[in-house]
Amino acid sequence: MRKINIFICFLFAAFSVSNIYGAPPLKFKDKKFKILQFTDLHYLNTEEYKDKNDSTLSLMKTLIEEEKPDLVIMTGDIVVSKPCGEAWKNVVQPMTELNVPFAVTFGNHDTETDQTTREILKNLMQNPLNVTMNEDESLSGAGNCSLPIKSSDGKKDSWVVYLFDSHAYSGINRVKGYDWIKNDQIQWYRKRSDSLRENNGTPLPALAFFHIPLPEFEYVRKLETTLGNKSETVHSPYLNSGLFTSFVEKNDVKGVFVGHDHNNDFVGELYGILLGYGRKTGYVSAYREILDRGGRVIELFEDCPKFNTYIRTLSGKFFEYDL
């Protein structure tokens, strides 16, 4: 009896959190589901950068209006200065005004403001359109979660989106450079993947989003078949913690999308998985940047584990790719 009561309390707590924050359900419409990825806004909350910030928000709003996505995902380095509270309210305003659900993965520069990423996420969860959460509070980082996308009739899960915190910088003195997605996050993904496979009778097709690219991206950058801009060396962690290997072993993730390197927007396949960058969205430059600002569109198909993707800017669409 005690176990039953505990289980009921757990379900009630989960239901209550969902309703408190009002996260909208994600669902296919007419057998399609469209994701619009924004990345590296580099929003600097100072008067000096107001015009560039306004241009970034205007671009986001225009692309949302034209593409009509079912979900917006921002993949890190979003607000990169103090104070960040008001700035975060500004950067989610395009989605709020246009009533589009949004998700966030944090970047290395998001950790350099006056709030921790967990504090930022707690504030974002007050927005009824936010779908990001800590699925397991014990995991490294903030915002690690899985977002199932329901079928058009709402009766089953058709796809799932995994969000990972790729952290910031190595915490080990003898290892320089960027941090890596941790083993506890990988094990969480593996268990969640297994659970969804058991519930659905087959691996549930998935996408993964985070900020810092995996080491495998550099291999893909050098392939002749890779499509898009690839002029910048991939700035990944020096250590490979094995996330891509788990994606291959579980045979569910079909695409991995990141940000971080502002002059890359390429996509290329490795062992049947598409590794891709978003297009830098923010008009504030962090170094010499050569690409027009924009976003990446990913359109999923309900009845098969396939999708198409392309870069979208104010001047049109580029580098269309079907997987």
C-alpha positions in Angstrom: 0.0 0.0 0.0 2.8 2.4 0.9 4.4 1.8 -2.6 1.1 2.6 -4.3 0.8 5.8 -2.3 4.3 6.9 -3.2 3.7 6.2 -6.9 0.4 8.2 -6.8 2.3 11.1 -5.1 4.9 11.0 -7.8 2.4 11.1 -10.6 0.6 13.9 -8.9 3.8 15.9 -8.4 4.7 15.4 -12.1 1.2 16.4 -13.2 1.3 19.5 -10.9 4.6 20.7 -12.3 3.3 20.3 -15.9 0.3 22.4 -15.1 2.0 25.0 -13.0 4.3 25.9 -15.9 1.8 25.2 -18.6 4.2 23.6 -21.0 2.2 23.0 -24.2 2.1 19.6 -25.8 4.2 19.0 -28.9 2.2 17.3 -31.7 2.4 16.6 -35.4 0.1 18.6 -37.7 -0.9 17.0 -41.0 1.9 14.4 -40.5 4.6 17.1 -40.2 6.4 18.9 -37.4 8.8 21.8 -38.0 11.6 23.0 -35.7 13.4 26.3 -36.1 16.8 26.4 -34.5 18.3 29.7 -33.4 21.8 29.8 -32.0 24.5 32.1 -30.6 22.4 35.2 -30.2 25.2 36.7 -28.1 22.8 39.2 -26.6 24.7 41.9 -24.8 22.5 43.8 -22.4 24.0 47.3 -22.9 22.9 50.4 -24.6 25.9 50.1 -27.0 24.5 47.0 -28.5 20.8 47.9 -28.5 20.5 48.2 -32.3 22.2 44.9 -33.0 20.0 43.2 -30.3 16.9 44.7 -31.9 18.0 43.4 -35.3 18.4 39.9 -33.8 15.0 39.9 -32.2 13.4 41.3 -35.5 15.1 38.5 -37.5 13.8 35.9 -35.1 10.3 37.2 -35.3 10.4 37.4 -39.1 11.7 33.9 -39.5 9.0 32.6 -37.1 6.3 34.4 -39.0 7.5 33.0 -42.4 8.4 29.5 -41.4 5.6 28.9 -38.8 7.5 26.4 -36.7 5.9 24.1 -34.2 8.9 24.5 -31.9 11.8 26.9 -31.6 15.1 25.6 -30.1 17.8 28.0 -29.0 21.1 26.2 -28.8 23.3 28.3 -26.5 25.3 31.5 -26.0 22.1 33.3 -25.9 22.5 36.1 -23.2 26.2 36.7 -22.6 26.3 39.7 -20.3 25.2 41.0 -16.9 22.4 41.7 -15.9 20.8 38.8 -17.7 17.3 38.6 -16.2 15.7 41.3 -18.4 17.7 40.2 -21.4 16.3 36.7 -21.2 12.8 38.1 -21.2 13.6 40.0 -24.3 15.1 37.1 -26.2 12.0 34.9 -25.7 9.6 37.7 -26.6 9.4 36.7 -30.3 8.1 33.3 -29.3 5.8 34.7 -26.7 4.3 37.2 -29.0 3.7 34.6 -31.7 2.6 31.9 -29.3 5.3 29.3 -30.3 6.7 26.8 -27.8 10.4 27.1 -27.3 13.3 25.2 -25.7 16.8 26.2 -24.7 20.1 24.5 -24.4 22.8 26.5 -22.6 26.2 27.5 -24.0 29.6 28.2 -22.5 29.0 32.0 -22.4 25.6 31.6 -20.8 27.5 30.6 -17.7 29.3 33.9 -17.5 26.5 36.2 -16.4 25.0 37.0 -13.0 22.7 34.0 -12.8 23.5 30.3 -12.9 22.0 28.3 -15.7 19.8 26.5 -13.2 18.5 29.9 -12.0 18.0 31.0 -15.6 16.0 27.8 -16.3 13.9 28.3 -13.2 12.9 31.7 -14.5 12.2 30.5 -18.0 9.9 27.8 -16.6 7.6 30.6 -15.5 6.9 31.2 -19.2 3.9 29.0 -20.3 5.5 28.4 -23.7 8.8 27.0 -22.4 9.1 23.3 -22.7 12.6 23.0 -21.2 13.1 21.4 -17.8 15.4 19.3 -15.6 14.1 15.9 -16.3 16.4 14.5 -13.6 17.6 17.0 -11.0 20.6 14.9 -10.2 22.1 15.2 -13.7 25.1 17.4 -14.5 24.1 20.8 -15.9 20.7 22.3 -16.5 18.0 21.6 -19.0 18.7 17.9 -19.8 15.4 16.6 -20.9 13.5 14.6 -23.6 10.6 16.1 -25.4 8.3 13.5 -27.0 6.3 14.7 -30.1 2.9 13.1 -30.4 1.3 11.8 -33.5 -1.3 13.9 -35.3 -4.1 12.0 -33.5 -2.3 12.3 -30.2 -2.4 8.6 -29.5 1.3 7.8 -29.5 4.8 9.3 -29.5 6.2 9.6 -33.0 9.5 11.3 -32.4 11.5 12.6 -29.5 13.9 15.6 -29.1 16.7 15.3 -26.6 18.2 18.4 -25.0 21.7 18.2 -23.4 23.7 20.7 -21.4 27.2 20.7 -23.0 28.5 22.8 -20.2 31.3 25.3 -20.6 35.0 24.7 -19.9 37.0 21.8 -18.6 37.2 21.5 -14.8 40.3 19.3 -14.9 43.5 21.3 -14.8 45.4 19.0 -17.1 42.7 19.0 -19.7 42.4 22.4 -21.5 39.6 23.7 -23.6 35.9 23.0 -23.5 33.9 20.7 -21.3 32.1 17.6 -22.4 28.7 16.0 -21.9 29.1 13.8 -18.8 28.7 10.1 -18.3 25.6 10.6 -16.1 23.9 12.5 -18.9 24.8 9.7 -21.4 23.5 7.0 -19.1 20.3 9.0 -18.6 19.9 9.2 -22.4 20.5 5.4 -22.8 17.9 4.6 -20.1 15.3 7.0 -21.6 16.0 5.6 -25.1 15.4 2.1 -23.8 12.2 3.1 -22.0 10.8 4.7 -25.2 11.7 1.7 -27.2 9.9 -0.6 -24.8 6.8 1.6 -24.8 6.7 1.9 -28.6 8.0 -1.6 -29.6 10.8 -0.1 -31.7 13.4 2.6 -31.3 11.7 6.0 -31.3 13.3 8.3 -33.9 15.0 11.2 -32.3 17.0 14.4 -32.7 19.5 15.8 -30.2 20.4 19.5 -29.6 23.2 21.1 -27.6 25.7 23.9 -27.9 29.3 22.6 -28.1 29.9 20.2 -31.0 31.2 16.7 -30.5 34.7 15.7 -31.7 33.0 13.7 -34.6 32.0 17.0 -36.2 35.5 17.7 -37.3 35.6 14.4 -39.1 32.4 15.3 -40.9 33.6 18.8 -41.7 36.4 17.2 -43.9 34.1 14.9 -45.9 33.5 15.9 -49.5 29.8 15.1 -49.2 29.3 17.6 -46.4 27.1 20.5 -47.4 27.3 24.1 -46.3 29.8 26.5 -44.8 32.7 24.7 -43.1 35.5 27.2 -43.0 36.0 27.1 -39.2 37.8 24.3 -37.4 35.4 22.6 -35.0 35.9 23.8 -31.5 34.9 20.6 -29.6 36.2 19.2 -26.3 39.6 17.5 -26.4 38.0 14.5 -24.6 35.4 12.3 -26.3 33.0 11.1 -23.6 31.2 8.7 -26.0 27.8 10.3 -26.6 27.9 9.8 -30.4 28.8 6.1 -29.8 25.7 5.8 -27.7 23.6 7.4 -30.4 24.9 4.8 -32.9 24.4 1.9 -30.5 20.8 2.9 -29.6 20.0 3.5 -33.2 17.4 6.2 -32.6 19.0 9.6 -33.0 18.8 10.6 -36.6 20.3 14.1 -36.3 22.5 16.1 -33.9 22.4 19.9 -34.1 24.7 22.4 -32.3 26.0 26.0 -32.4 29.2 27.5 -31.0 31.3 27.9 -34.2 29.9 31.0 -35.9 31.3 30.5 -39.4 30.0 26.9 -39.7 26.5 25.9 -40.8 27.3 22.5 -42.5 25.5 19.2 -42.3 27.0 15.8 -43.0 26.3 12.1 -42.3 28.3 9.8 -40.2 27.1 6.2 -39.7 23.6 7.2 -40.7 23.4 10.2 -38.3 23.3 13.8 -39.6 25.7 16.1 -37.7 24.8 19.7 -38.3 25.3 23.3 -37.2 22.6 26.0 -36.9 23.2 29.3 -38.6 24.4 32.0 -36.2 21.4 34.2 -35.4 22.8 37.1 -33.3 24.1 40.3 -34.9 26.6 40.9 -32.2 29.9 39.5 -33.4 32.3 37.6 -31.1 35.1 37.5 -33.7 35.4 37.8 -37.5 32.2 36.4 -38.8 31.3 35.9 -42.4 27.8 34.5 -42.6 24.5 36.3 -42.9 22.4 35.8 -39.8 19.6 33.3 -39.8 18.4 30.0 -38.4 18.1 26.3 -39.3 14.8 24.6 -40.2 14.3 20.9 -39.5 11.0 19.3 -40.7 10.1 15.9 -39.4 7.8 13.4 -41.0 5.4 11.4 -38.8 5.2 8.1 -40.7 8.9 7.5 -41.2 12.2 8.3 -39.4 13.2 10.9 -42.0 13.5 14.7 -42.1 14.7 17.5 -44.2 16.6 20.6 -43.2 17.9 23.9 -44.6 19.3 27.2 -43.6 16.9 30.1 -43.6 17.9 33.8 -43.7 16.1 37.0 -44.7 17.1 36.4 -48.3 15.9 32.9 -48.7 16.7 29.2 -48.0 20.0 27.4 -48.6 21.7 24.1 -48.4 18.6 21.9 -48.4 19.4 18.3 -47.2 17.1 15.3 -46.9 18.0 12.4 -44.6 
